[in-house]
Amino acid sequence: MIDVKDKSQCCGCEACSQRCPQACITMQEDERGFRYPVVDQDACIDCHLCEQVCPCLNKPEEKETLACFAAIHPDGEIRHSSSSGGIFTLLADRVINNGGVVFGARFNEKWEVVHDYTETIEGLTPFRGSKYVQSEIGKSYIQAEEFLKQGREVLFTGTPCQIAGLKLFLRKDYPNLIAVEVACHGVPSPGVWRNYLQGQQNVAEVNFRDKSTGWRNYSVLIGRKKRHHDDDDYMICYLTNHTIRESCFACPSKQGKSGADILMADLWGIKALPSLQDDNKGTSAILVYSSRGLSLLQQCGIDLTDVEVDSVIKYNPSIRDCAHRPDDYDLFWKKYVKTPKWTLKRYGSMSFSKMLLRFKRIIRKMMK
Ligand SMILES: Cc1cc2nc3c(=O)[nH]c(=O)nc-3n(C[C@H](O)[C@H](O)[C@H](O)COP(=O)(O)OP(=O)(O)OC[C@H]3O[C@@H](n4cnc5c(N)ncnc54)[C@H](O)[C@@H]3O)c2cc1C
């Protein structure tokens, strides 16, 4: 039975809770606001299925990158509302138009981030854009399995650990599944996000990657307040790795280990690639891990520019490397548990990290 003693050994993918035939595993939030499995021991029948689907207990091999491309969505509006170059929408449109189903992360009515699916083009809108909160998988793996068994094409998108969880949950390779992961800096705590939102007024809109100030200088829009990402307490605590999950520091699913067919990322190093033009509107980097992924991309009918995978990773190490654990990570949480709002403000507003981020921004400007 799953028994999380060391929190670095649970990525919160929820595969165990969905696979349990007794439905006796519930995901419960800890004091840091991350969900962990808790087993009802009286109902457990010791079938060990939960252990067999855990990405932290079953680490697969790394996968080679078959191809690496730069690309953008040709529709300017869709590209603008996407975090990178809008490749997610291109892939998803293709699958929906082919009668398939697309899974992704959206906000619910309380601005929590949840996984869900859609069978329509209009239904893709809430999935667009990165939400920097660990999403709740809910029943998505079970639903995806049902669609796959019906022979429907399924595009499942998520973080590398969610893709790894899905693949292990399914226990067999379905030829009608395309698994697409986002490059992942790490997943922030849903509890911290909830706390942060409580301090905001009139939240009618949230956009973590508002490009009206440019792709590089993206802003965070919460309600009517728009701030540069280096000026937002929530984003600073995220980007300095204080609010990400313990397991992200030793992610078991990066470097193709999740079993994804495609990885989508920002092509932050575009300036170093003379064959490409940087209009600061967002360009996607796409790493392809399987022929199935390559085939779907080619069916999208867009220009794919070959780029060297190493030159992409050089400017975007999160694609391959795990986040660095800050020296004061434990201290942050010790303080957060006692005084959540004060700690977010303190680390966000007055911290060395913020000065460092600002300093980096100035250097970047000077180099331009
Ligand atoms: C937590 C997180 C960390 C990321 N870290 C990096 C990084 O370090 N470097 C980098 O290059 N890119 C990172 N990305 C990915 C990047 O921001 C874009 O999401 C990706 O390049 C796709 O962009 P797009 O323009 O094609 O489409 P978009 O429309 O921007 O993509 C939306 C896609 O992201 C998925 N998604 C959104 N929020 C979540 C979530 N909370 N959990 C799971 N899936 C989600 C949606 O389901 C959809 O598939 C991160 C994304 C997330 C969610």
The ligand as an SDF file (V2000), in Angstrom:
LIG
                    3D

 53 58  0  0  0  0  0  0  0  0999 V2000
    3.4870   24.5610  -13.8320 C   0  0  0  0  0  0  0  0  0  0  0  0
    4.0970   24.8720  -15.1720 C   0  0  0  0  0  0  0  0  0  0  0  0
    5.4600   25.1260  -15.2660 C   0  0  0  0  0  0  0  0  0  0  0  0
    6.0350   25.3980  -16.5140 C   0  0  0  0  0  0  0  0  0  0  0  0
    7.3900   25.6350  -16.5710 N   0  0  0  0  0  0  0  0  0  0  0  0
    7.9620   25.8900  -17.7750 C   0  0  0  0  0  0  0  0  0  0  0  0
    9.3620   26.1370  -17.9040 C   0  0  0  0  0  0  0  0  0  0  0  0
   10.0820   26.1500  -16.9030 O   0  0  0  0  0  0  0  0  0  0  0  0
    9.8900   26.3530  -19.1450 N   0  0  0  0  0  0  0  0  0  0  0  0
    9.0970   26.3550  -20.2660 C   0  0  0  0  0  0  0  0  0  0  0  0
    9.6000   26.5530  -21.3560 O   0  0  0  0  0  0  0  0  0  0  0  0
    7.7770   26.1220  -20.1760 N   0  0  0  0  0  0  0  0  0  0  0  0
    7.1910   25.8960  -18.9780 C   0  0  0  0  0  0  0  0  0  0  0  0
    5.8490   25.6480  -18.9010 N   0  0  0  0  0  0  0  0  0  0  0  0
    5.1130   25.4290  -20.1520 C   0  0  0  0  0  0  0  0  0  0  0  0
    4.7670   26.6760  -20.9090 C   0  0  0  0  0  0  0  0  0  0  0  0
    4.4540   27.7080  -19.9890 O   0  0  0  0  0  0  0  0  0  0  0  0
    3.5780   26.4530  -21.8480 C   0  0  0  0  0  0  0  0  0  0  0  0
    2.4960   25.9100  -21.1210 O   0  0  0  0  0  0  0  0  0  0  0  0
    3.8410   25.4770  -22.9460 C   0  0  0  0  0  0  0  0  0  0  0  0
    4.9760   25.8920  -23.6690 O   0  0  0  0  0  0  0  0  0  0  0  0
    2.6510   25.4010  -23.8990 C   0  0  0  0  0  0  0  0  0  0  0  0
    2.4000   26.6490  -24.4130 O   0  0  0  0  0  0  0  0  0  0  0  0
    1.5010   26.9110  -25.6970 P   0  0  0  0  0  0  0  0  0  0  0  0
    1.7020   28.3290  -26.1040 O   0  0  0  0  0  0  0  0  0  0  0  0
    1.7060   25.8530  -26.7200 O   0  0  0  0  0  0  0  0  0  0  0  0
    0.0090   26.6840  -25.2300 O   0  0  0  0  0  0  0  0  0  0  0  0
   -0.7880   27.1860  -23.9620 P   0  0  0  0  0  0  0  0  0  0  0  0
   -2.1660   27.4480  -24.4090 O   0  0  0  0  0  0  0  0  0  0  0  0
   -0.0910   28.2230  -23.2300 O   0  0  0  0  0  0  0  0  0  0  0  0
   -0.7280   25.8170  -23.1340 O   0  0  0  0  0  0  0  0  0  0  0  0
   -1.6480   25.3880  -22.2940 C   0  0  0  0  0  0  0  0  0  0  0  0
   -1.2520   23.9600  -21.9700 C   0  0  0  0  0  0  0  0  0  0  0  0
   -0.6850   23.9160  -20.6810 O   0  0  0  0  0  0  0  0  0  0  0  0
   -1.4240   22.9880  -19.8970 C   0  0  0  0  0  0  0  0  0  0  0  0
   -1.4270   23.4970  -18.5270 N   0  0  0  0  0  0  0  0  0  0  0  0
   -1.6940   24.7500  -18.1160 C   0  0  0  0  0  0  0  0  0  0  0  0
   -1.6080   24.8230  -16.7840 N   0  0  0  0  0  0  0  0  0  0  0  0
   -1.3140   23.5850  -16.3420 C   0  0  0  0  0  0  0  0  0  0  0  0
   -1.1270   23.0180  -15.0550 C   0  0  0  0  0  0  0  0  0  0  0  0
   -1.2220   23.7360  -13.9450 N   0  0  0  0  0  0  0  0  0  0  0  0
   -0.8490   21.7040  -14.9690 N   0  0  0  0  0  0  0  0  0  0  0  0
   -0.7600   20.9380  -16.0840 C   0  0  0  0  0  0  0  0  0  0  0  0
   -0.9200   21.4190  -17.3340 N   0  0  0  0  0  0  0  0  0  0  0  0
   -1.1890   22.7260  -17.4520 C   0  0  0  0  0  0  0  0  0  0  0  0
   -2.8120   22.9940  -20.5200 C   0  0  0  0  0  0  0  0  0  0  0  0
   -3.4980   21.8080  -20.1980 O   0  0  0  0  0  0  0  0  0  0  0  0
   -2.4720   23.0790  -21.9880 C   0  0  0  0  0  0  0  0  0  0  0  0
   -2.0900   21.8300  -22.4640 O   0  0  0  0  0  0  0  0  0  0  0  0
    5.2440   25.4110  -17.6640 C   0  0  0  0  0  0  0  0  0  0  0  0
    3.8610   25.1820  -17.5670 C   0  0  0  0  0  0  0  0  0  0  0  0
    3.2910   24.9040  -16.3370 C   0  0  0  0  0  0  0  0  0  0  0  0
    1.8130   24.6400  -16.2510 C   0  0  0  0  0  0  0  0  0  0  0  0
  1  2  1  0
  2  3  1  0
  2 52  2  0
  3  4  2  0
  4  5  1  0
  4 50  1  0
  5  6  2  0
  6  7  1  0
  6 13  1  0
  7  8  2  0
  7  9  1  0
  9 10  1  0
 10 11  2  0
 10 12  1  0
 12 13  2  0
 13 14  1  0
 14 15  1  0
 14 50  1  0
 15 16  1  0
 16 17  1  0
 16 18  1  0
 18 19  1  0
 18 20  1  0
 20 21  1  0
 20 22  1  0
 22 23  1  0
 23 24  1  0
 24 25  2  0
 24 26  1  0
 24 27  1  0
 27 28  1  0
 28 29  2  0
 28 30  1  0
 28 31  1  0
 31 32  1  0
 32 33  1  0
 33 34  1  0
 33 48  1  0
 34 35  1  0
 35 36  1  0
 35 46  1  0
 36 37  1  0
 36 45  1  0
 37 38  2  0
 38 39  1  0
 39 40  1  0
 39 45  2  0
 40 41  1  0
 40 42  2  0
 42 43  1  0
 43 44  2  0
 44 45  1  0
 46 47  1  0
 46 48  1  0
 48 49  1  0
 50 51  2  0
 51 52  1  0
 52 53  1  0
M  END
$$$$
